[in-house]
Amino acid sequence: MLTATVKGAATRDAILEQAYGIASSAGLEGLSIGPLAAAVGMSKSGVFAHFGSREDLQLAVLDMASQRFVEYVLLPALQHPRGLPRLRAIVEAWFDWARHTEGGCVLLGAVSEYDDRPGSLRDAVVDQQKRWHQVLGKAVQLAIDTGELGADTDTAQLAFEIYGVALVVHHDSGLFGYDSATERGRRAYERLIRSYASSPTA
């Protein structure tokens, strides 16, 4: 029984890995059970045995993308001291995510796909984005607590502006090259932080 369970989990992981690759380039709406089953050498019914519907598969891929993003961007940054060092580490890893996501970011792609389409997928995307804004807001608050950012800093506003910088880095990376986009992103981020700093040398 244990062997069968382990084999089933491994098969599910293999399907998800293949689906993630497809979604990176074609979006979650680009996922189709037939081609996916062929890519992993299974029947459609075999894929449906692990995912009850196409939507269940899409939600699982979205969750995988979120987990990978957190593992790549947030968790390493938590090793840095609270305040601006941690916030900067988050932003640097976020910029690097643009290079790490070959084909495109599933999470950003999902925002474009489902921002105006009510349903479970949109709900999941909204929840993910809210949680990430909250993470950024908490990192900003810690920098306020350490005295590196002004006490009157609006955490939600600064999180919004940081997100804007990261978004254009991801946008321009694919069009104009990662290095130039990242360099401009770093300059924009540093200028932004200086505008919120508690002192000119912060």
N, C-alpha and C positions, 0 to 999 in steps of 0.2 A: 504493500500500500504506500509506504514511504517513497519507494523508488518511482512509482507511478505519479505520485504527487510532485516529486522533484522534476521528473520528466515533463509533466504538464506545465510547471512553472517556467522551465527552460524554453519550452515551445512558445508559451505566451510572450516571454521576453524577446524571443527571436522575431515574432510577428510584430511586436511593438517597435523593435529596432528598425525593421524594414519600413514600417509605417511612418516612423519619425523621419526617416530619410526622404520619403516621398513628400511628406507634409512640409519639410524644409524648403523644397523647391516648388511644389505645386499647391501648397496650402492645405488646410484640413479638408476643404471642399474637394480637393484633388484626390482624396482617398477613395478608392473603389475596391470593394471586396474581391471582385474577380481578378484584376491584375495583381493585387496584393497576395492573394492565395497562390497565384502562379509564381510570383517572385520568391515565395518561401517554400515552394514545392508541396503545397497542400491543396485540398479541395475547398470549395466555398463553405461547405458544411463543417469542415475541420476548423476553419477560422471562426465560424459562428459558434462553435463549441466553446471557444475562449471568450468571445465577445458577442453578446446576444443580438447586437444590432450595429449598424454603421455608426450611429451616434455614440453608442457605448465605446466603440473603438476610437472615435474622434476625441471623446472626453478623456480616455486613457492616455492618448498621445499628448493631449494638452497638459495633463497632470505630469507626464514624464518630462515635458519641456520645462515646466515650472520647477520640478525637482532639480533638473540639471542646471538651470539658471541659478537657483539658490546655492547649490553646491559649488558652482564656479565663481559666482560673484560675491555672495554674502558670507558664507562660512569662513573662507580664508581671511576676509576683512575683520572678522570678529577677533582675530588673533592680535590685531593692532590696538594700541591704547584708545580709550574712549575720547571723543572729540574730533578735531579736524584730521588727525592721522587715520582714524577709522573711516571717516566720511570720504576722505581722498582715496583710500584703498578700495572702497566700494565703487567709486566713480571710475578709477583706473581699470578695475576688473570688468566693469560694465562696458567700458570702451573696448576692452580686449575681446569681450563676448562677440563683438561684430566680426572680428577676425576668426573666432572659434566656430561660428555658426556658418558652415559652408552651405551655400544655397539660399540662406535667409533665416531669420529668427521666427520660429513657429509662433511665439507669443505675440510679437508685433504683427505678424501676418494675420493672426486670429482677431486682433482688434479691428483691422480693416475689413475682415470678412463678416464679423458678427456685430459690429457696432449698431447696426440698424435692423437686426433680425432677431426678434424676441424668441426665447426658447432656452433650453438647458445649456446649450453651448455659450450663448451670450451671457447667461447668468454666471457661468464658470469663469469666463473672461473678465467680467466686471469684478468678480470676487478676487481674482488674482491681481488685477490692477489696483484695487483698493488696498489689498494687503501690502503690495510693494510700495505704494505711496505712504502707508503707515510706517513701514520699515525705514524709508528715507526720512520721514518726519521725526522718528525716534532718534536716528543718527544725528540729525540737525539739533534736536533738543539736547543731546549729550554734549554737543559742541557749545551750546549756550550755557549748559551747566558748568563746563570747564572754564568759562569766561573767554573763550576764543571767538565766539560770535556775540553780537550785541543782545542784551536782555530783551529788547523790544522786537527781536526777529520773529517774523510770522513763519512758524515751522512749515505749515502747509504750503505757503507761497514759495518758500525757498525750495522745498521738495519739488514743487511744480516746475520751477525754473531749471533745477538740475536735470529733471526728466527731459525738459526741452533740449538741453545741450546734448544729452546722451542720444536722444532721438535723431538729431541732425547728424551726429557722428555716424550712427548706423545708416542713415539715409545716404550720406555722402561717401561712405566707405565703398559701397558697391559701385557708385557712379564715378568717383574721382580717385579712389585709392585709399586704403586704410591709413597709411602713414600721414598723409596730408590732413585727412579728416580728423585724426586723433590729435595731431599737433594743434589744430585750430580749436578742437574741443577742450584741450587742456588750457589754452589761453583764455577761452571763454569762461571756463570753470573758475580759474584763479581770479579773474576780474570780478566774477560774480561773488565769490567768497570775500574778496576785499571790500566789496560794497556793503557787506553785512558784518564785517569784522568789528569787534569791540574797540580796537585801536588800530592805527595805520600799520603797525608792525605785526599784527596778529597773523 
